[in-house]
């Protein structure tokens, strides 16, 4: 994964001095064991780091400030081993800027029924202490995830892991830069938006560069570097004969390779985590970046076409969440429909730029005409997306807030071959059904550009929306239009009033 900074999650245990020093030593020992066992389970994607047991307002506030200032801390897991009076947490939690998960667990799994005495009860009263903590979290109107279950329970561990991946993606957004070459596609509404509000809300910036800045990097690429990348293409993909060395279109392959190398240099030198292109702004480039955008996505860069910076940032976040997991993530677009009475399907694609991390097999590297952009024929990777459960997610700027919309889908094999469609593509059915899903998507103002993933599920996006403090709308197997519209209307009221509610 390119440009992904190290991250860790702090494990924070609450208690108090009422029970004596011996109990606090036991609390610390128990917490250390939990951290060691969880790290040793190999189910968590981010390392847990034990923090000293907290027993005072001053210590809690200092730890929260330290978390804010730590470049590696991506979030906190909070647990009340005994009972930690919640007033002690107010100063710290009101200062905390990092996301947190509340783990409702206890050290022992089973109760030693015949040996239970009051010493045992005082030491192992997380059922009591976590309810006190939960009250103050709610009283302070704090967004968080609550995971319930014994810490050795694999289901609980997996839910912690999902939150960790979302926290790492949120951490990755802070200070991130997404480069736009040119502006959004002219006259298109949903790809535009308020970049100042986005930086305030999400922590990333979207600087714009002229394509001439990129052309300088492309022109600086050496023939030796182009030769090496063309050899890599041959080793990685099924390269069309006309693109191979000695083929009639080999020079186009070299032009595409030069654009990729120039893009990589520009993005690396600028510290960017994603980028957008536009077929309306290509001055100085021989072809629209196709295979280069696909391959950069495969390396972890966020990408979206036509200047759609919100989707580029979303794809990057989904890439970070999916890192190390099977399934991949990609830029996507709902393109056209199959409306047969035997079953309705969506054909998702784009002009060129779908990430090969979602490919069903070995992609082929091909060249075909492109009827827009006014440039030479671009090279691109062509493949079918693999069958399986997936999500499509879209981020929209509604003027007074951002909405994250998630649709659950099931990718299938194309019913027939697509020999004349020269782009990467996926075919899927929608949950709960095509008509309901499409109506709900349109009612929600869902964008036509999305982030698509098999590895990232709705739970990841729910956790991410909580961290961002934004609206989430989900279209899944339980969706019905009447309830969905009522939810959207209720959200209009809530997200209008929520900024004023504060911490009452």
Secondary structure as GFF3:
##gff-version 3
##sequence-region A 1 504
A	DSSP	beta_strand	8	14	.	.	.	ID=ss1
A	DSSP	three_ten_helix	17	19	.	.	.	ID=ss2
A	DSSP	alpha_helix	21	40	.	.	.	ID=ss3
A	DSSP	beta_strand	47	50	.	.	.	ID=ss4
A	DSSP	alpha_helix	57	69	.	.	.	ID=ss5
A	DSSP	beta_strand	73	80	.	.	.	ID=ss6
A	DSSP	three_ten_helix	86	89	.	.	.	ID=ss7
A	DSSP	alpha_helix	90	95	.	.	.	ID=ss8
A	DSSP	beta_strand	100	104	.	.	.	ID=ss9
A	DSSP	three_ten_helix	113	115	.	.	.	ID=ss10
A	DSSP	alpha_helix	118	123	.	.	.	ID=ss11
A	DSSP	alpha_helix	126	139	.	.	.	ID=ss12
A	DSSP	beta_strand	145	148	.	.	.	ID=ss13
A	DSSP	alpha_helix	154	173	.	.	.	ID=ss14
A	DSSP	beta_strand	178	181	.	.	.	ID=ss15
A	DSSP	alpha_helix	195	202	.	.	.	ID=ss16
A	DSSP	beta_strand	208	209	.	.	.	ID=ss17
A	DSSP	alpha_helix	211	219	.	.	.	ID=ss18
A	DSSP	alpha_helix	223	236	.	.	.	ID=ss19
A	DSSP	beta_strand	238	239	.	.	.	ID=ss20
A	DSSP	three_ten_helix	241	243	.	.	.	ID=ss21
A	DSSP	alpha_helix	250	270	.	.	.	ID=ss22
A	DSSP	beta_strand	274	276	.	.	.	ID=ss23
A	DSSP	alpha_helix	291	298	.	.	.	ID=ss24
A	DSSP	beta_strand	302	304	.	.	.	ID=ss25
A	DSSP	alpha_helix	309	322	.	.	.	ID=ss26
A	DSSP	beta_strand	329	340	.	.	.	ID=ss27
A	DSSP	beta_strand	343	349	.	.	.	ID=ss28
A	DSSP	three_ten_helix	356	358	.	.	.	ID=ss29
A	DSSP	beta_strand	364	367	.	.	.	ID=ss30
A	DSSP	beta_strand	379	382	.	.	.	ID=ss31
A	DSSP	beta_strand	388	397	.	.	.	ID=ss32
A	DSSP	beta_strand	402	412	.	.	.	ID=ss33
A	DSSP	beta_strand	425	430	.	.	.	ID=ss34
A	DSSP	alpha_helix	434	443	.	.	.	ID=ss35
A	DSSP	beta_strand	449	453	.	.	.	ID=ss36
A	DSSP	alpha_helix	458	468	.	.	.	ID=ss37
A	DSSP	beta_strand	471	475	.	.	.	ID=ss38
A	DSSP	alpha_helix	481	501	.	.	.	ID=ss39
###
